[in-house]
Amino acid sequence: MTAYNKSLVGPGRFQWNAGGFFGSSLGSSAWMVITSCYLVFHNQPTLALVPALGFVIVLFASLILWSRRGCIYPFTALMALQQLLVITIPLVWIAVSTYGSLAALASMNWPTSTWATVLVAAIAPMLMFWLLFLEGSGPPNTKSTSREPTTVE
């Protein structure tokens, strides 16, 4: 294997895994694409750029973090992605809630409650704390805790 394919092995529970890493980034941002499509269908193409751009930013950040897995620990990358989601998810949600037409919001069954917005804004930070708890509660990785890159198979 070349040096490009080497990944750092994290000292804790979380390790580099393409399915887990990209699955979490796609799973947390896929709703933005659907929302964007609804907004375009309801003649709000300018507003549709907000969720579309949010999705692209999350995906691009995931690709950058994945490409740097030889020098970034997996849990650090996961937390960086979560920090981006802490900003992106509420920003997209509030923009769509505030500027979306009534017809577009109704067709998406968009909640109008303030509590829904509070919950949406709290999801990513709560998930960060849960992941931090999981990383600290598991047994340490006994394979390697050095900064020496190891290969991922």
C-alpha positions as CSV (number, residue, x, y, z in Angstrom):
1,M,0.0,0.0,0.0
2,T,1.1,3.5,-0.6
3,A,1.4,6.2,2.0
4,Y,-1.8,7.7,0.6
5,N,-3.9,4.7,1.8
6,K,-2.6,4.6,5.3
7,S,-4.9,5.6,8.1
8,L,-4.3,6.5,11.7
9,V,-5.7,4.0,14.2
10,G,-7.5,5.8,16.9
11,P,-6.8,5.1,20.6
12,G,-10.5,4.6,21.4
13,R,-13.6,2.9,20.1
14,F,-14.1,4.8,16.8
15,Q,-11.9,3.8,13.9
16,W,-11.8,4.8,10.2
17,N,-14.7,3.0,8.4
18,A,-15.9,4.3,5.0
19,G,-19.4,3.0,5.5
20,G,-19.8,4.5,9.0
21,F,-18.1,7.8,8.1
22,F,-19.9,8.5,4.8
23,G,-23.1,6.9,6.0
24,S,-23.3,9.3,9.0
25,S,-22.5,12.3,6.8
26,L,-25.0,11.3,4.1
27,G,-27.6,10.3,6.7
28,S,-27.4,13.6,8.5
29,S,-27.6,15.7,5.4
30,A,-29.8,13.8,2.9
31,W,-32.9,15.6,4.1
32,M,-31.4,18.8,2.8
33,V,-31.4,17.5,-0.8
34,I,-35.1,16.5,-0.5
35,T,-35.9,19.9,1.0
36,S,-34.1,21.6,-1.8
37,C,-36.1,19.6,-4.4
38,Y,-39.4,20.6,-2.7
39,L,-38.4,24.2,-2.7
40,V,-37.5,24.2,-6.4
41,F,-40.8,22.4,-7.2
42,H,-42.6,25.2,-5.3
43,N,-40.9,28.0,-7.2
44,Q,-38.3,29.0,-4.6
45,P,-35.1,28.2,-6.4
46,T,-33.1,30.8,-4.5
47,L,-34.1,29.5,-1.1
48,A,-33.5,25.9,-2.4
49,L,-29.8,26.9,-2.7
50,V,-29.5,27.0,1.1
51,P,-30.2,23.3,1.8
52,A,-28.4,22.3,-1.4
53,L,-25.3,24.2,-0.3
54,G,-25.6,22.8,3.2
55,F,-25.5,19.3,1.7
56,V,-22.6,20.1,-0.5
57,I,-20.6,21.6,2.3
58,V,-21.2,18.6,4.6
59,L,-20.2,16.2,1.8
60,F,-17.2,18.2,0.8
61,A,-16.0,18.3,4.4
62,S,-16.5,14.6,4.7
63,L,-14.4,14.0,1.6
64,I,-11.6,16.3,2.9
65,L,-11.6,14.6,6.3
66,W,-11.5,11.2,4.7
67,S,-8.6,12.1,2.4
68,R,-6.7,13.3,5.5
69,R,-7.2,10.1,7.5
70,G,-3.5,9.5,7.5
71,C,-2.9,12.5,9.8
72,I,-6.2,12.9,11.6
73,Y,-7.5,10.4,14.2
74,P,-11.0,9.0,13.4
75,F,-12.7,10.4,16.4
76,T,-11.2,13.9,15.8
77,A,-12.6,13.8,12.3
78,L,-16.0,12.6,13.5
79,M,-16.2,15.4,16.0
80,A,-15.1,17.9,13.3
81,L,-17.9,16.7,11.1
82,Q,-20.4,16.9,14.0
83,Q,-19.3,20.5,14.7
84,L,-20.1,21.4,11.1
85,L,-23.5,19.8,11.5
86,V,-24.1,21.8,14.7
87,I,-24.0,24.9,12.5
88,T,-25.4,23.6,9.2
89,I,-28.5,21.8,10.4
90,P,-30.1,24.6,12.4
91,L,-29.0,27.2,9.7
92,V,-30.8,25.3,7.0
93,W,-33.8,24.5,9.2
94,I,-34.3,28.1,10.3
95,A,-33.8,29.5,6.8
96,V,-36.4,27.1,5.3
97,S,-38.8,27.7,8.2
98,T,-38.5,31.4,8.0
99,Y,-38.5,32.0,4.2
100,G,-40.3,28.9,2.8
101,S,-43.7,29.5,1.3
102,L,-46.7,28.1,3.1
103,A,-47.4,25.8,0.2
104,A,-43.9,24.4,0.2
105,L,-43.9,23.9,4.0
106,A,-47.3,22.3,4.0
107,S,-46.3,19.9,1.2
108,M,-43.2,18.8,3.3
109,N,-45.3,18.6,6.5
110,W,-42.9,21.0,8.0
111,P,-43.5,21.4,11.7
112,T,-44.5,24.9,12.8
113,S,-43.8,24.5,16.5
114,T,-40.9,26.3,18.1
115,W,-40.1,23.1,20.0
116,A,-39.4,21.4,16.7
117,T,-36.8,24.0,15.9
118,V,-35.3,23.7,19.4
119,L,-35.1,19.9,19.0
120,V,-33.5,20.2,15.6
121,A,-30.9,22.6,16.9
122,A,-30.2,20.3,19.9
123,I,-29.8,17.0,18.0
124,A,-26.2,17.4,16.7
125,P,-24.8,18.7,20.1
126,M,-26.6,15.9,22.0
127,L,-25.1,13.4,19.5
128,M,-21.7,14.9,20.0
129,F,-22.0,14.3,23.8
130,W,-23.2,10.8,23.2
131,L,-20.3,10.0,20.8
132,L,-17.9,11.5,23.4
133,F,-19.4,9.2,26.0
134,L,-19.1,6.2,23.8
135,E,-15.5,7.0,22.9
136,G,-14.5,7.3,26.5
137,S,-16.5,4.3,27.8
138,G,-15.2,1.6,25.5
139,P,-12.0,-0.3,26.1
140,P,-8.9,1.4,24.6
141,N,-7.8,0.2,21.2
142,T,-5.0,-2.3,21.8
143,K,-3.8,-2.5,18.2
144,S,-1.9,0.8,18.2
145,T,-2.1,4.1,20.1
146,S,0.9,5.7,18.5
147,R,0.8,8.3,15.8
148,E,2.4,5.8,13.5
149,P,0.1,5.3,10.5
150,T,-1.2,1.8,10.1
151,T,-3.0,0.4,7.1
152,V,-6.7,-0.1,6.9
153,E,-7.8,-3.3,5.2
